[in-house]
């Protein structure tokens, strides 16, 4: 076996102004292995992989591919060196076919016909070798996310990738799709490919990797053979302290109905029905979780309840009062808080400072005003208190929100909404892109809110999160509630419902 590492990073250092993102990083990735990289948000994992893929240039240090030093100036250089990357948010043209997406950028000259034939033949070969079964003529937007991800892998393999970097690859997959992905990765490894897996899910690390490296605050703090470590040890290495890996909560004590949804139907901008005649209740002192694969109506449901999207029919009641045609500002005054699924587009203004985002939507509260003007000192003091209470890093209320990591941006939104002491909290994907230490913190805050008698409606694609936090679980598929499994139901039962199997049994 060739002992030369597939990838070796030596003394990689990178600063963004005052932020020291990578500090003298050393990393060695063995050929034909699956190597996991884990760490908290802001630990420097994505920066390191972006340097390897040519998005950023290191201030100092060396990159060696197959033992030879190489200067990677851009992603094209990385691809030529045999490095491919599958991003968390897919880089696909949605109205193009699979074949067209794979060809994009490597069309083979002005006359596409010859190139198309060659690509089709090459794809058939790659699919046979690695079990990546995708129809080359299928349109991307008509494919489920699991198959879209396969297209990204196909693209990288077609371009000759020997090393494949996957960034949070299971964030949008059902449990069955994730299992299929792991089988494909095992097949890639068996064929001699090298896989680098960035994830915050320790269960995935333990299930699929050979070796795992842990980053903390820009430094590489440990590398372990996966078979010789444990989830608690890795969690402690990531965070620098012991971490509780399960949600500790007592039995719920449901009170009166706070939120009632009756026969709600919601259409999207194209007139397509996304929520179809849905009814349920959320009581004070309980967390109701909605499980489902992204794109099955959960987002539209949350937006309708939050007053952002107008329902086609049905009713929403808050504390017994109908709230149809009420704007979000009025709903906030009635005790409804909303942590949106997409923090960038709906939860934050990234160009604003942290202190400005910490009051967004509540800026007309008298506590933030001095006469007709905003009281900047009061706003700054309030932001500093939230930063301390929610461990938001860096602890700078004047920093532009775009300069915070995803997990800390999420904490800014959660702090803003939870600290309003709402009667009902709508929370979408509370820990999306969030590291294990912050996940533990967020889960504790949600359970504490429940124990204070608040009603919480939770939407998450993370099945573990739904199962561990929820007192009751509803499963959505194709815009309808297809079942209410027992809160202790196993992952497979809920996963089948999420895939639209078992609807008859649920009914």
HUCORVEN-V527282 format. One record per residue. N is the residue number from 1. RES is the residue in three letters. SS is DSSP state (~ for helix, > for strand, _ for the rest). PHI is phi as a letter, one per 40 degrees, with the letter a starting at -180 (NA if undefined). PSI is psi in degrees with one decimal (* if undefined). Layout:
BEGIN
[[N;RES;SS;PHI;PSI] [N;RES;SS;PHI;PSI]]
END
This chain:
BEGIN
[[1;UNK;_;NA;136.5] [2;UNK;_;c;120.1] [3;UNK;_;c;-10.2] [4;UNK;_;c;126.6] [5;UNK;_;c;147.7] [6;UNK;_;c;-43.1] [7;UNK;>;b;136.7] [8;UNK;>;b;125.8] [9;UNK;>;b;128.5] [10;UNK;>;b;115.3] [11;UNK;>;g;36.5] [12;UNK;>;c;125.7] [13;UNK;>;b;135.4] [14;UNK;>;a;129.2] [15;UNK;>;b;145.4] [16;UNK;>;b;92.8] [17;UNK;_;g;-127.0] [18;UNK;_;c;-11.6] [19;UNK;>;c;120.3] [20;UNK;>;c;89.5] [21;UNK;>;c;-40.4] [22;UNK;>;b;126.7] [23;UNK;>;b;99.0] [24;UNK;>;f;54.2] [25;UNK;>;c;132.4] [26;UNK;>;b;130.9] [27;UNK;>;a;133.0] [28;UNK;>;b;124.8] [29;UNK;>;b;117.2] [30;UNK;_;c;145.8] [31;UNK;_;c;143.5] [32;UNK;_;g;27.7] [33;UNK;_;b;165.1] [34;UNK;>;b;114.0] [35;UNK;>;b;117.6] [36;UNK;>;c;144.0] [37;UNK;>;b;120.5] [38;UNK;>;b;161.7] [39;UNK;>;i;162.8] [40;UNK;_;c;165.7] [41;UNK;_;d;135.8] [42;UNK;_;g;4.5] [43;UNK;_;c;-20.6] [44;UNK;_;h;7.6] [45;UNK;~;c;-52.1] [46;UNK;~;c;-37.2] [47;UNK;~;d;-45.2] [48;UNK;~;c;-45.8] [49;UNK;~;c;-30.9] [50;UNK;~;c;-30.9] [51;UNK;~;c;-42.7] [52;UNK;~;c;-33.3] [53;UNK;_;c;1.0] [54;UNK;_;g;6.7] [55;UNK;_;c;-38.2] [56;UNK;_;b;159.9] [57;UNK;_;b;132.4] [58;UNK;_;c;147.2] [59;UNK;_;c;-32.3] [60;UNK;>;a;165.5] [61;UNK;>;h;173.2] [62;UNK;>;b;149.2] [63;UNK;>;b;125.4] [64;UNK;>;b;129.0] [65;UNK;>;b;121.5] [66;UNK;_;f;37.7] [67;UNK;_;g;-4.5] [68;UNK;>;b;131.6] [69;UNK;>;c;138.9] [70;UNK;_;b;142.5] [71;UNK;_;b;111.4] [72;UNK;_;c;106.1] [73;UNK;_;c;-25.2] [74;UNK;_;a;177.8] [75;UNK;~;c;-29.7] [76;UNK;~;c;-38.5] [77;UNK;~;c;-41.8] [78;UNK;~;c;-44.3] [79;UNK;~;c;-42.5] [80;UNK;~;c;-27.2] [81;UNK;_;c;2.5] [82;UNK;_;g;21.5] [83;UNK;>;b;125.5] [84;UNK;>;b;155.4] [85;UNK;>;b;132.6] [86;UNK;>;b;112.2] [87;UNK;_;c;158.2] [88;UNK;_;c;-41.9] [89;UNK;_;b;115.9] [90;UNK;_;c;142.7] [91;UNK;_;b;64.4] [92;UNK;_;b;149.0] [93;UNK;_;c;112.8] [94;UNK;_;c;-30.7] [95;UNK;_;c;11.0] [96;UNK;_;c;159.2] [97;UNK;>;c;169.4] [98;UNK;~;d;-48.6] [99;UNK;~;d;-46.0] [100;UNK;~;c;-37.8] [101;UNK;~;c;-39.5] [102;UNK;~;c;-37.6] [103;UNK;~;c;-26.2] [104;UNK;_;d;120.0] [105;UNK;_;g;-16.2] [106;UNK;_;b;50.8] [107;UNK;_;c;-23.3] [108;UNK;_;g;35.3] [109;UNK;_;h;178.6] [110;UNK;_;c;-34.2] [111;UNK;_;c;107.8] [112;UNK;~;c;-20.1] [113;UNK;~;d;-47.6] [114;UNK;~;c;-41.3] [115;UNK;~;c;-39.3] [116;UNK;~;c;-43.2] [117;UNK;~;c;-43.0] [118;UNK;~;c;-41.7] [119;UNK;~;c;-44.5] [120;UNK;~;d;-43.4] [121;UNK;~;c;-43.6] [122;UNK;~;c;-39.2] [123;UNK;~;c;-42.4] [124;UNK;~;d;-40.7] [125;UNK;~;c;-46.1] [126;UNK;~;c;-43.5] [127;UNK;~;c;-42.1] [128;UNK;~;c;-42.3] [129;UNK;~;c;-38.1] [130;UNK;~;b;4.5] [131;UNK;_;g;29.9] [132;UNK;_;c;74.6] [133;UNK;_;c;106.3] [134;UNK;_;a;136.1] [135;UNK;_;c;117.0] [136;UNK;_;c;-20.3] [137;UNK;_;c;0.0] [138;UNK;_;c;144.2] [139;UNK;>;c;135.1] [140;UNK;~;d;-46.7] [141;UNK;~;c;-14.4] [142;UNK;~;c;-3.5] [143;UNK;_;c;144.4] [144;UNK;_;c;159.3] [145;UNK;~;c;-33.1] [146;UNK;~;d;-41.2] [147;UNK;~;c;-31.5] [148;UNK;~;c;-39.6] [149;UNK;~;c;-38.4] [150;UNK;~;c;-35.4] [151;UNK;~;c;-41.8] [152;UNK;~;c;-41.1] [153;UNK;~;c;-42.0] [154;UNK;~;d;-44.0] [155;UNK;~;d;-47.7] [156;UNK;~;c;-43.3] [157;UNK;~;c;-37.6] [158;UNK;~;c;-33.4] [159;UNK;_;c;6.2] [160;UNK;_;g;23.6] [161;UNK;_;c;127.5] [162;UNK;_;b;-25.3] [163;UNK;>;b;125.2] [164;UNK;>;b;120.8] [165;UNK;>;c;126.2] [166;UNK;>;b;123.2] [167;UNK;>;b;111.2] [168;UNK;_;f;60.5] [169;UNK;_;c;-16.8] [170;UNK;_;b;7.8] [171;UNK;_;d;-28.5] [172;UNK;_;b;16.7] [173;UNK;_;b;150.3] [174;UNK;_;c;163.9] [175;UNK;~;d;-39.2] [176;UNK;~;c;-40.7] [177;UNK;~;c;-38.0] [178;UNK;~;c;-42.8] [179;UNK;~;d;-41.9] [180;UNK;~;c;-40.1] [181;UNK;~;c;-43.7] [182;UNK;~;c;-37.2] [183;UNK;~;c;-40.4] [184;UNK;~;c;-40.8] [185;UNK;~;c;-39.3] [186;UNK;~;c;-37.2] [187;UNK;~;c;-40.7] [188;UNK;~;c;-44.5] [189;UNK;~;c;-43.8] [190;UNK;~;c;-28.5] [191;UNK;_;c;7.3] [192;UNK;_;g;2.3] [193;UNK;_;c;157.7] [194;UNK;>;b;132.6] [195;UNK;>;b;130.5] [196;UNK;>;b;120.6] [197;UNK;>;b;114.1] [198;UNK;>;c;121.8] [199;UNK;_;a;156.3] [200;UNK;_;b;4.8] [201;UNK;_;c;106.0] [202;UNK;~;c;-31.3] [203;UNK;~;c;-38.9] [204;UNK;~;c;-42.3] [205;UNK;~;d;-47.5] [206;UNK;~;c;-30.9] [207;UNK;~;c;-32.4] [208;UNK;~;b;-22.8] [209;UNK;_;c;158.3] [210;UNK;_;c;-36.8] [211;UNK;>;b;149.1] [212;UNK;>;b;133.2] [213;UNK;>;b;140.7] [214;UNK;>;b;128.6] [215;UNK;>;b;143.3] [216;UNK;>;a;122.3] [217;UNK;_;f;47.8] [218;UNK;_;g;-4.4] [219;UNK;>;b;151.8] [220;UNK;>;c;110.8] [221;UNK;>;c;-19.4] [222;UNK;>;a;150.5] [223;UNK;>;b;131.8] [224;UNK;>;b;146.2] [225;UNK;>;c;129.5] [226;UNK;~;d;-37.6] [227;UNK;~;c;-15.3] [228;UNK;~;b;12.1] [229;UNK;_;b;179.6] [230;UNK;_;b;163.0] [231;UNK;~;c;-45.1] [232;UNK;~;c;-38.8] [233;UNK;~;c;-44.5] [234;UNK;~;c;-40.9] [235;UNK;~;c;-42.4] [236;UNK;~;c;-39.2] [237;UNK;~;c;-38.4] [238;UNK;~;c;-43.5] [239;UNK;~;c;-23.9] [240;UNK;_;g;12.1] [241;UNK;_;a;169.2] [242;UNK;_;c;139.8] [243;UNK;_;b;137.3] [244;UNK;_;c;120.4] [245;UNK;_;c;-1.8] [246;UNK;_;b;156.8] [247;UNK;_;c;121.8] [248;UNK;_;c;118.1] [249;UNK;_;a;149.8] [250;UNK;_;c;172.8] [251;UNK;_;c;142.8] [252;UNK;_;c;155.3] [253;UNK;_;b;78.0] [254;UNK;_;c;138.6] [255;UNK;_;b;-146.4] [256;UNK;_;c;160.6] [257;UNK;>;c;126.8] [258;UNK;>;b;-45.2] [259;UNK;>;b;127.3] [260;UNK;>;b;129.7] [261;UNK;>;b;123.7] [262;UNK;>;b;114.4] [263;UNK;>;f;46.3] [264;UNK;>;c;129.3] [265;UNK;>;b;132.5] [266;UNK;>;b;133.3] [267;UNK;>;b;153.2] [268;UNK;_;c;-174.8] [269;UNK;_;c;-21.4] [270;UNK;_;c;-0.1] [271;UNK;_;g;8.1] [272;UNK;_;c;132.8] [273;UNK;>;c;118.0] [274;UNK;>;b;-29.9] [275;UNK;>;b;123.7] [276;UNK;>;b;95.9] [277;UNK;>;f;53.4] [278;UNK;>;c;135.9] [279;UNK;>;b;137.0] [280;UNK;>;a;171.4] [281;UNK;>;b;151.2] [282;UNK;>;b;125.3] [283;UNK;>;c;159.7] [284;UNK;_;d;138.5] [285;UNK;_;g;24.7] [286;UNK;>;a;153.7] [287;UNK;>;b;118.2] [288;UNK;>;b;119.5] [289;UNK;>;b;136.6] [290;UNK;>;b;113.8] [291;UNK;>;c;148.4] [292;UNK;_;i;154.3] [293;UNK;_;c;142.8] [294;UNK;_;d;139.1] [295;UNK;_;g;9.6] [296;UNK;_;b;22.1] [297;UNK;_;h;-7.1] [298;UNK;~;c;-42.1] [299;UNK;~;c;-46.0] [300;UNK;~;c;-35.2] [301;UNK;~;c;-49.1] [302;UNK;~;c;-42.8] [303;UNK;~;c;-36.8] [304;UNK;~;c;-44.3] [305;UNK;~;c;-35.6] [306;UNK;_;c;-2.9] [307;UNK;_;g;8.7] [308;UNK;_;c;-32.8] [309;UNK;_;b;133.9] [310;UNK;_;c;126.5] [311;UNK;_;c;154.3] [312;UNK;_;c;-36.2] [313;UNK;>;a;168.7] [314;UNK;>;g;178.1] [315;UNK;>;b;150.2] [316;UNK;>;b;128.2] [317;UNK;>;b;133.6] [318;UNK;>;b;117.4] [319;UNK;_;f;40.4] [320;UNK;_;g;-6.2] [321;UNK;>;b;130.0] [322;UNK;>;c;141.7] [323;UNK;_;b;21.5] [324;UNK;_;c;143.6] [325;UNK;_;g;24.0] [326;UNK;_;c;134.9] [327;UNK;_;c;163.0] [328;UNK;~;d;-35.7] [329;UNK;~;c;-42.0] [330;UNK;~;c;-38.0] [331;UNK;~;c;-38.4] [332;UNK;~;d;-40.4] [333;UNK;~;c;-24.4] [334;UNK;_;c;1.7] [335;UNK;_;g;17.6] [336;UNK;>;b;122.2] [337;UNK;>;b;153.0] [338;UNK;>;b;119.5] [339;UNK;>;b;103.4] [340;UNK;_;c;157.6] [341;UNK;_;c;-38.8] [342;UNK;_;b;96.0] [343;UNK;~;c;-30.7] [344;UNK;~;c;-42.7] [345;UNK;~;c;-26.6] [346;UNK;~;b;-15.2] [347;UNK;~;b;-22.7] [348;UNK;_;a;155.8] [349;UNK;_;b;104.5] [350;UNK;_;c;-26.2] [351;UNK;_;c;-13.4] [352;UNK;_;c;157.4] [353;UNK;>;c;161.8] [354;UNK;~;d;-44.1] [355;UNK;~;c;-31.0] [356;UNK;~;c;-42.0] [357;UNK;~;c;-25.7] [358;UNK;_;c;-11.8] [359;UNK;_;b;5.3] [360;UNK;_;d;125.9] [361;UNK;_;g;-17.2] [362;UNK;_;b;17.5] [363;UNK;_;c;-14.1] [364;UNK;_;c;7.3] [365;UNK;_;c;130.9] [366;UNK;~;d;-28.2] [367;UNK;~;c;-18.9] [368;UNK;~;b;7.9] [369;UNK;>;b;149.0] [370;UNK;>;b;94.3] [371;UNK;_;g;-133.1] [372;UNK;_;c;-2.0] [373;UNK;>;b;158.4] [374;UNK;>;c;138.8] [375;UNK;_;c;96.5] [376;UNK;~;c;-38.3] [377;UNK;~;c;-42.8] [378;UNK;~;c;-40.0] [379;UNK;~;c;-43.3] [380;UNK;~;c;-43.1] [381;UNK;~;c;-44.0] [382;UNK;~;c;-41.9] [383;UNK;~;c;-41.4] [384;UNK;~;c;-40.0] [385;UNK;~;c;-43.1] [386;UNK;~;c;-40.3] [387;UNK;~;d;-44.7] [388;UNK;~;c;-44.6] [389;UNK;~;c;-34.6] [390;UNK;_;b;9.3] [391;UNK;_;f;51.8] [392;UNK;_;c;128.2] [393;UNK;_;b;140.4] [394;UNK;_;c;154.9] [395;UNK;_;c;62.6] [396;UNK;_;b;103.7] [397;UNK;_;c;-12.4] [398;UNK;_;c;-7.0] [399;UNK;_;c;138.3] [400;UNK;>;c;137.6] [401;UNK;~;c;-28.5] [402;UNK;~;c;-22.4] [403;UNK;~;c;1.5] [404;UNK;_;c;151.5] [405;UNK;_;c;165.2] [406;UNK;~;d;-41.8] [407;UNK;~;c;-38.4] [408;UNK;~;c;-31.4] [409;UNK;~;c;-41.0] [410;UNK;~;c;-39.4] [411;UNK;~;c;-35.2] [412;UNK;~;c;-44.6] [413;UNK;~;c;-47.3] [414;UNK;~;c;-43.7] [415;UNK;~;d;-44.8] [416;UNK;~;d;-44.6] [417;UNK;~;c;-43.6] [418;UNK;~;c;-38.0] [419;UNK;_;c;-6.6] [420;UNK;_;c;-3.1] [421;UNK;_;f;57.3] [422;UNK;_;c;153.4] [423;UNK;_;c;-32.7] [424;UNK;>;b;129.8] [425;UNK;>;b;123.4] [426;UNK;>;c;125.2] [427;UNK;>;b;119.0] [428;UNK;>;b;125.8] [429;UNK;_;f;61.5] [430;UNK;_;c;-25.7] [431;UNK;_;b;24.6] [432;UNK;_;c;123.6] [433;UNK;_;g;21.6] [434;UNK;_;b;141.4] [435;UNK;_;c;172.1] [436;UNK;~;c;-36.3] [437;UNK;~;c;-43.2] [438;UNK;~;c;-34.2] [439;UNK;~;d;-47.8] [440;UNK;~;d;-45.0] [441;UNK;~;c;-47.5] [442;UNK;~;c;-44.2] [443;UNK;~;c;-41.9] [444;UNK;~;c;-40.3] [445;UNK;~;c;-40.8] [446;UNK;~;c;-41.4] [447;UNK;~;c;-40.4] [448;UNK;~;c;-39.1] [449;UNK;~;c;-43.8] [450;UNK;~;d;-44.4] [451;UNK;~;c;-16.6] [452;UNK;_;c;3.4] [453;UNK;_;g;16.0] [454;UNK;_;c;153.1] [455;UNK;>;c;131.2] [456;UNK;>;b;126.9] [457;UNK;>;b;116.6] [458;UNK;>;b;127.2] [459;UNK;>;b;127.0] [460;UNK;>;a;143.5] [461;UNK;_;c;-5.4] [462;UNK;_;c;105.5] [463;UNK;~;c;-37.1] [464;UNK;~;d;-41.5] [465;UNK;~;c;-45.1] [466;UNK;~;d;-47.0] [467;UNK;~;c;-36.4] [468;UNK;~;c;-27.7] [469;UNK;~;c;-32.0] [470;UNK;_;c;142.1] [471;UNK;_;c;-31.2] [472;UNK;>;b;146.0] [473;UNK;>;b;131.1] [474;UNK;>;b;139.9] [475;UNK;>;b;127.2] [476;UNK;>;b;135.7] [477;UNK;>;a;129.4] [478;UNK;_;f;40.3] [479;UNK;_;g;-1.1] [480;UNK;>;b;158.5] [481;UNK;>;c;113.5] [482;UNK;>;c;-4.7] [483;UNK;>;i;161.3] [484;UNK;_;b;82.3] [485;UNK;_;c;159.4] [486;UNK;_;d;143.8] [487;UNK;_;d;-20.7] [488;UNK;_;b;12.3] [489;UNK;_;c;150.3] [490;UNK;_;c;163.9] [491;UNK;~;d;-37.0] [492;UNK;~;c;-42.7] [493;UNK;~;c;-46.4] [494;UNK;~;c;-39.5] [495;UNK;~;c;-39.4] [496;UNK;~;c;-41.9] [497;UNK;~;c;-41.9] [498;UNK;~;c;-29.0] [499;UNK;_;c;2.9] [500;UNK;_;g;13.0] [501;UNK;_;b;134.5] [502;UNK;_;g;14.2] [503;UNK;~;d;-42.3] [504;UNK;~;c;-42.5] [505;UNK;~;c;-40.0] [506;UNK;~;c;-37.3] [507;UNK;_;c;*]]
END
